[in-house]
Amino acid sequence: QVHLVESGGGSVQAGGSLRLSCAASGSTQTIDYMAWIRQAPGKQREGVARIYSRGHTTHYADSVKGRFTLSQDNAKSTIYLEMNSLNPEDTGMYYCAAGGFPYNGSYYVIGPIRAKYNYWGQGTQVTVSS
């Protein structure tokens, strides 16, 4: 079992920045990739950014390319999402998610990759005001 804990959400004005963190614990050796998936009020969840646990390859949704940067610290089993030039459309609950054996979660598309995410954190709220 994998446990994910997010931190770093908050309120910011348009044009501002926030940094989200997600720490994984438990059977982290089973994780193949991790991601941030967000849900705006009244909308379905959408993939934001993902990273492979080995190799650091990243993919981003078109809506955040050039503004968001995803990185990881394998020694700490933690991923970070640096969010710059935030706008009100970025408002929502941001969930950290991970995929790995037994790959029995829900599918999400991030960039060119459609993958299952079977571990989820509780989410952290990001609010961007105009």
C-alpha positions in Angstrom: 0.0 0.0 0.0 1.1 3.5 -0.8 0.2 6.6 1.2 0.4 10.1 -0.4 0.3 13.4 1.5 0.1 16.8 -0.3 1.0 20.2 1.0 1.6 23.7 -0.3 -1.8 24.8 -1.5 -3.2 28.2 -0.7 -4.6 31.4 -2.1 -2.8 33.7 -4.5 -3.6 36.5 -6.9 -3.4 36.0 -10.6 0.1 36.0 -11.9 1.4 34.6 -8.6 3.2 31.4 -7.8 2.7 28.4 -5.6 4.7 25.2 -4.9 2.9 21.9 -4.1 4.6 18.9 -2.6 3.6 15.3 -2.4 5.4 12.8 -0.1 4.9 9.1 -0.7 5.3 6.5 1.9 4.7 2.8 2.3 5.4 0.5 -0.7 7.0 3.2 -2.8 9.0 0.7 -4.7 5.8 -0.3 -6.5 5.3 3.2 -7.9 6.1 3.6 -11.6 4.9 7.2 -12.1 3.3 10.0 -10.1 1.2 12.9 -11.1 -0.9 15.9 -10.2 -4.5 15.8 -11.1 -6.9 18.7 -10.3 -10.6 19.2 -10.1 -12.1 22.6 -10.6 -15.5 23.4 -9.0 -18.3 21.7 -11.0 -15.9 20.0 -13.3 -14.3 16.6 -13.8 -10.8 15.8 -12.7 -8.1 16.6 -15.2 -4.5 15.6 -15.4 -2.0 18.4 -15.0 1.5 16.9 -15.0 3.1 13.5 -14.5 6.6 12.1 -13.9 8.2 8.7 -14.2 9.7 7.5 -10.9 12.8 6.3 -12.8 14.3 8.6 -15.4 12.5 11.9 -14.5 10.6 12.1 -17.8 7.7 14.5 -17.5 4.5 15.3 -19.4 2.2 18.2 -19.0 -1.3 19.2 -20.0 -1.3 21.9 -22.7 -3.0 24.3 -20.3 -0.1 24.4 -18.0 2.9 23.9 -20.3 5.5 26.6 -19.8 4.0 27.7 -16.5 4.2 24.5 -14.3 7.3 22.5 -13.6 7.2 19.0 -12.0 10.2 17.6 -10.3 11.0 14.8 -7.9 13.4 13.9 -5.1 13.7 10.2 -5.2 15.6 10.1 -1.9 12.6 11.7 -0.2 10.0 9.9 -2.4 8.6 13.4 -3.0 7.4 15.2 -6.0 7.1 19.0 -6.4 4.9 21.1 -8.7 6.1 24.6 -9.2 3.2 26.7 -10.5 3.9 30.1 -12.0 1.8 32.7 -13.8 -1.3 31.3 -12.1 -4.7 32.4 -13.4 -8.2 31.9 -12.0 -8.7 28.9 -14.3 -6.0 27.1 -12.2 -8.3 27.2 -9.2 -9.3 23.8 -7.8 -8.4 20.9 -5.6 -5.0 19.4 -6.6 -4.6 15.7 -6.0 -1.3 13.8 -5.9 -1.7 10.4 -7.6 0.5 7.5 -8.2 0.4 4.5 -10.5 1.9 1.1 -10.1 1.3 -2.5 -9.5 -1.5 -3.7 -9.6 -2.6 -0.9 -12.0 -6.2 -1.1 -10.9 -7.1 2.6 -10.7 -8.9 5.1 -13.0 -7.5 6.3 -16.3 -6.3 9.9 -16.8 -4.7 11.5 -19.8 -1.7 13.8 -19.3 -0.1 15.0 -22.5 0.4 11.9 -24.7 0.0 9.4 -21.9 -3.1 7.6 -20.8 -2.4 5.7 -17.6 -4.1 4.4 -14.5 -3.7 5.9 -11.1 -4.4 3.6 -8.2 -3.1 5.7 -5.2 -4.4 9.1 -4.3 -3.8 11.8 -1.7 -6.5 13.8 0.1 -5.9 16.9 -2.1 -4.7 20.4 -1.4 -6.8 23.5 -2.4 -5.4 26.1 -4.8 -7.4 29.3 -5.2 -6.3 32.0 -7.7 -8.2 35.3 -7.6 -8.3 37.8 -10.4 
